[in-house]
Amino acid sequence: MTRIDFHSNVPDKLGYVCRLVRKAYGAGQKVVVHGQPTQLAELDARLWTFSPLDFLPHCGVDSPNAAVTPIVLAASLDGVPHHQLLINLDAQAPAQFASFERLIEVVGAGAEDREAGRERYRFYRERGYPLTHHDLSQPRGDSA
């Protein structure tokens, strides 16, 4: 069963996703980021520039190199080559989320984004998926 983590109250969703992708890539995981085409275009640009010390090889799902690229950006999950980690930026639950080992839902701090996140949380909970919630507005005991 897919493990689902919610990361909520994220002030800069794309910057946060860049850090999540960097961490997953560093751990040897293959990642698919799902979202709207405009979000993915901005994320693509940010992945190239957010850290001068990190190279995060990525491409769109339609690229001929998608099968050999560890980070794939996809507006549709049809034909994605990897099923290890899915990061969702979209307001809706991805139809094919259950084919992934793990799903991270990134929920922004805005009211509209929080409400869409609550709907997705209920959707998964009603279907019996194990859910973990990380609220970024709550202080953490560590400095990570």
N, C-alpha and C positions, 0 to 999 in steps of 0.2 A: 504494500500500500504506500502511496506517495506520502512522504513527510512534508508538511506544510508549515512554514514559518512566516509570520507577519511581522514586518518592521514598520512601525507606525510613527506618525509625527516627524517625518523626515523633512527637514527644511529645504534641502537641495537634492531632489530625487536623482537627477542624473549624476551629480558628483558622488552621491552615495553608491549608486550602481557601479560607477567606475571603481570605487574601492572594493565593493563586493566581488566584482569581476577579477580585479587584481589578486585578491585573496584566494578565490577559487582557482584561478589559473596557476598561482604559486603552489597550490596543493595538488596540482595535476588533474583537476576536474575539467570536464568539457561543459561549456555553458551555452545556453540559448537564452537570449534576451528578447522578450515579446513585448510589443507596444505598437503605437500608431506610427505610420511612416515618418511624420514630422519629428516625433520624439526620437526615433531611431537614427534619423539623419543628424540630429544634434548630438546624440550619444556617440555616433561614429566619429564626429569631429572631436569631441571631448576625450574619447579613448586615445586619440593620437597625441593629445597635448596636456592631459591633466597631470602627468608626472614625467619629468625629464629623465628619470632613472629607470623607468619601466617600459618595456615593449609588450604590448598586449595584442597579439595577432588576432584580427577579427575581420569578418566580411559579412555581407548579406547572404541570406539563405539561397538566393538565386545565383550566387557566384559559382563558377565551375570549381572553385577551391573550397567550397563549404565543407565537403566531407573530410578534408584534411586540416581544416582550420579549427582550433579549439574553442573559439568564441564566435558564435553566429548570431546575427541580428535578424529577427523575423517578425514581420507584421502578421504572417499566417504561419501556423505550425505544420501545415501540410508539407511533407517531404523533408522535415528537418533531419539532419544526419546524426544528431546526438540526443540522448535521452537521460543524461545524468542529472544536470541541474538546470531548472527553468527559472528565470527571474521575470516576473510579470510587472509591467508598467501600465498596462491597459486597465480601464475602469471595469471591464468584464472579466469573469473567470475564463481562462483559455479552454476551449472545448476539449483539447487533447491533453490536458494537464496530467491525467492519470497514467499516461505513458512515460512519465518522468519519475526518477527515483526521489527527487526533492524539488519543491517549489518554494521560492521566496517571493512573497507579495510585498511590494514596496508602496507604502501609503504616505502621501504627503501630509503637510500640516494644515492645509486648507479645508474648509468645511465640506465642500463638494467632494474632494478626494477622500476625506474621512468617511463620509456617508457611503460612497461606493465601496470603500474598504470594509465597512461593516456589513454591507450586503454580501460581499464575497465571503467574509468570515462565516456568516449564517449559512450560505450555500454549502460550504465545505463541511461545517459542523453537522448540518442536517443529513449529510451523506456519510457521516461516521469517520471522517478523516481526523487523524491526530493533529492538533494545532498547537503551535507555540507562538507566543506573542512577545515581541520586544518593543517596548515603548521608548523611543529616543528622547522624549520629554522628561523622563524619569532619570534622576542622577544615578550613575553607576558607581560601584565601589572601586572599580579599577581605572586605570588611565589609558585603556586600549581604545 
